[in-house]
Amino acid sequence: SSSSSSSSSSKSSASALGRLWAIASDREYKTVKPWMWTVAIVALETVFSLLIVRFVNYTEIDWWAYMQEVGEDGGYLGGELDYANLRGDTGPLVYPAGFVYVYSALYYLTGKGHNILLAQYVFVALYALTIWVVVVIAQRTRAMPPWALLLLCASRRIHSIFVLRLF
C-alpha cells in the first residue's frame, strides 16, 4: 500500500509538471491570458531590479560625464548648443539630441546628478517599461512560447546597463 501511495504521488507530481509545461509552452495563450504573463514578468523584473539597486553597489561609468555634458556649467543647460563644445570627463558628447533632452531632465530631477539613488529608481521604471513593450510585442507575434520570455530576466548585462550604470 505504501508503494501505491508513492506511485500516485509521483504521478501527481508528473501531472503537475506536465500542466505547468503546457501553460509555459502555450504560444496561443489559451491557458493563461497574455496580460497575466505580462504583469508577472514586469512585476518579477521590477522586484528583481529593486533588489539589485538595494544590494549591489552602483558602478560609476559615465553618469558624471553625462551630467557635465548637459549641465549648467559649460553644458547644454548652460546655453552651449554647439555639439563640438559639449564635453565631459570621458570626452565629447556623441549621442543625439534626444539623449541631451532626457539627461537634462535627469539632471534637474536628481539635483544636478547628485541623487544617484533616485536616478536608479527612474531607470528601474524605464527598464520595466522597456520589458513591458518587449513582452507585448513578443506575445503579439507569437514568435516564442511564454517560458522563453522569462529569459529576459536572465540578462545580467541589461540589468547592469539600466540600474547600475544608468545608461
N, C-alpha and C positions, 0 to 999 in steps of 0.2 A: 504494500500500500504506500510506503514511503517513496518507492521508485515511480509510482504513478503520479504522486503529487509533484515530484521534481520534474517529471516529464511534462506535466501540464504547466508547471511554472516556466520551463524553458520554451515551451510552445507559445505561452503568453508573451514572454519577452521577445521572441522572434516575431510574433504577430505585431507587437507594438512597434518594434524597429521597422518592420515592413510598412506599417501605416505611416510612420514618420518619413521614411524614404519616399513613399508615394506622394506625400504632401510636398516634400522638398524638391521633387523631380517634376512636378506638375507645371509644364510650360503654359498650359491653357488656363491655369489658375482656377480650376474647377473646385478644389477642396478648400483653399484659403484665398480670400479676395486679395487682389494686388495691393490695395491700400493698407491691408494688415501687414503685409511684408514690408511695405514702405515705412510705416510707422515703427515697426520692430527694428528694422535696420538703422534708420535715422536715430532712433532712441538709443540703440546699442552704441552707435558711433559717437553720439553726443556724450553719453556717460563715459565711454572709454576715453574720449578726448579730454573731458574734465578731469578724469583721474590722472592723465598724463600731465596736465597743467599743474595739478596738485602735488604730484610725487616725482616728477622728472624736472631737473634744472633747465631753465631757459638757456638757450645757446645763442650767444651774440654772434651773428654773422654780418648782416648788412643793415640792421634796423637803424643804427645811428647814422649810417651813410644816407639812408633814405630820408631820415629826418633833416639832415643837413641839406640835401638836395631840394627839399620843399620848404625848409624853414624860413623864418623871418630874417635871419642874418645871412644874407647873400643868396638865398634860395628863391624859389618861385613866389612864396608868400611875402618875401621882402621886396618883390617887384621885378625880379630878374626874369625875363621872358626869352632870352637867348639860350637855347639848349647847350650851346658850346660853353656857356659860363655856369651851368648848373652842375655842381660837383659835390662830392662827399669824400670821406676818408679813403674810399675804395676806388676813386676815380670819377670820370664824368658820368652823368645820367645817360643811360642807354635805353630806357623804357619809354613807351609812348605817353601821350598826354593823359590818357585815362589813368595811368599809374600815378601821375602827378596829382590829379584831382582826388583820387582815392586816398593817397597817402597824405595829402593836405588835410583832408577831413580827419584822418587818424592823428595827425599832428596836433590839431586842436582838441580832439576828443580825449587824447591821452596826456594832456598837459605838456605840450611841446615834446611828446615822445617819452616822457619820464615814467608814466604809469604803464609799465610793460605788462603787468597782470591784466589790466583792462584790455590792452591790445590783444593779449592771448584769448580772452573771452570773446572779443569781436571775431577773431579768426576761427574760434570754435564754431561760432554761429555761421560764418561764411563757409566753413567746411561742411557743416550739417546741411546747408542749402545746396552745396555742390553735390553731396551724396544723394540728396533727395532728387535732384534733377537727373543724375546718372541712373538711379534706380527706376525712376518713372520711364525714362527712355528705354532702358533695357526691358522693362515689363511690356511696354507697348510694342516693341519689335519682336518679343517672344524669342529672341535670339539665344537665350540661355535659360536653363532651369533656375528656379528660385535659390537653390542652395549655392549656386555659383555667385550670386550677388553677395553672399557672405564673405567671399574672397576679398571684397573691397575693404573689409575690416582688417585684413591681414597685412596691408602695406605699411611697413614701418616708415618708409621714406615719405609717404604722403602725410602721415601724422607729423613727422619731423618738420616738413616744409611748412605746414599750416600752423601748428600750435607751438612748436619750439623755436622756429626761426622766423616766423612772422612774414612769410613771403607770399 
